[in-house]
Amino acid sequence: MQHEEFETLVKALCEKENLPQALEALKACEDTEVSEAAVSLTGQFQLAEIDGEKRIYHVSVHENDEGQEEEYVEWVMNDGDDIIKFVAWFFFAMFEMKQKDVYQVAGRTYQQPKRK
């Protein structure tokens, strides 16, 4: 995918209202790698209320060192957060692109998450 195509895609995704809409747009992407990566994530997101926040998690199952299946849970964003968080997470998780670079393409400022 050319840089201009990537920039157009990221900006279009940032106009989506929520994660399901952005994921559907990614599945419909003309770039086969992107659409296949999006399809592979279907059904792997769960919403959980923790500390009064509705958090969206990516849940996947992988085989551990002992050969047993283990569930892995990764916090992606809160429900209602700017969709750029999901877009940046997607390109980092699936293509190892720095989240900062995705924010930059979208014309946004990336802020490193604060440690508690």
C-alpha positions in Angstrom: 0.0 0.0 0.0 1.3 3.4 -1.0 1.7 6.1 1.7 -1.0 8.2 0.0 -3.5 5.3 0.0 -2.6 4.6 3.7 -3.2 8.2 4.6 -6.6 8.2 2.8 -7.6 5.0 4.6 -6.6 6.2 8.0 -8.4 9.5 7.6 -11.6 7.7 6.3 -11.4 5.3 9.3 -11.2 8.2 11.7 -14.6 9.4 10.4 -16.2 6.2 11.7 -18.3 6.5 14.9 -17.2 3.3 16.6 -15.0 0.1 16.4 -17.6 -2.1 14.6 -17.9 0.5 11.8 -14.1 0.9 11.5 -13.6 -2.8 11.5 -16.2 -3.2 8.7 -14.5 -0.5 6.7 -11.1 -2.3 7.1 -12.7 -5.6 6.0 -13.9 -3.8 2.8 -10.5 -2.3 2.1 -9.1 -3.0 -1.4 -5.7 -3.9 0.1 -5.9 -7.7 0.6 -3.5 -7.8 3.6 -5.5 -5.1 5.4 -8.9 -6.7 4.7 -7.7 -10.2 5.6 -6.2 -8.9 8.9 -9.5 -7.2 9.7 -11.5 -10.4 8.9 -9.2 -12.4 11.2 -10.2 -10.1 14.1 -14.0 -10.6 13.7 -15.6 -11.7 16.9 -12.5 -11.1 19.0 -13.7 -7.9 20.8 -15.5 -7.8 24.1 -17.0 -5.0 26.1 -16.5 -5.0 29.9 -17.4 -2.5 32.5 -14.4 -1.9 34.9 -14.1 1.0 37.4 -17.2 2.6 35.8 -15.7 2.6 32.3 -16.9 0.6 29.4 -13.7 -0.9 28.0 -13.2 -2.7 24.7 -10.8 -5.6 24.8 -9.3 -7.8 22.1 -9.6 -11.4 23.2 -7.6 -14.1 21.5 -6.6 -17.7 22.2 -3.0 -18.9 21.7 -1.1 -22.0 22.6 1.2 -21.6 25.5 4.6 -23.3 26.0 2.9 -26.5 27.4 0.7 -26.8 24.3 -2.4 -25.7 26.1 -4.8 -23.1 24.8 -4.6 -19.8 26.8 -6.8 -16.8 26.5 -5.1 -13.4 26.1 -6.9 -10.2 26.8 -5.6 -6.8 25.6 -7.3 -3.5 26.4 -7.8 -1.5 23.1 -9.9 1.5 24.1 -12.9 2.7 26.1 -16.3 2.8 24.5 -16.7 6.4 23.3 -13.0 7.1 22.9 -11.8 8.7 19.6 -11.7 5.9 17.0 -8.0 6.8 16.2 -7.1 4.6 19.3 -8.5 1.6 17.5 -7.1 2.5 14.1 -3.6 2.9 15.7 -4.0 -0.3 17.7 -5.0 -2.2 14.5 -2.0 -1.1 12.5 0.3 -1.8 15.4 -1.1 -5.2 16.3 -1.4 -6.4 12.7 1.5 -4.7 10.9 3.8 -3.5 13.7 3.4 0.1 12.7 4.2 2.6 15.5 1.0 4.1 16.9 2.6 7.5 16.9 3.0 7.2 13.1 -0.6 6.3 12.6 -1.7 9.3 14.6 0.7 11.5 12.6 -0.9 10.4 9.3 -4.3 11.2 10.7 -3.1 14.7 11.6 -3.5 13.9 15.4 -1.1 14.2 18.3 -0.2 10.9 20.0 0.1 11.0 23.7 2.0 8.2 25.5 -0.4 6.4 28.0 0.4 7.5 31.5 1.6 4.8 33.9 -0.2 4.4 37.1 
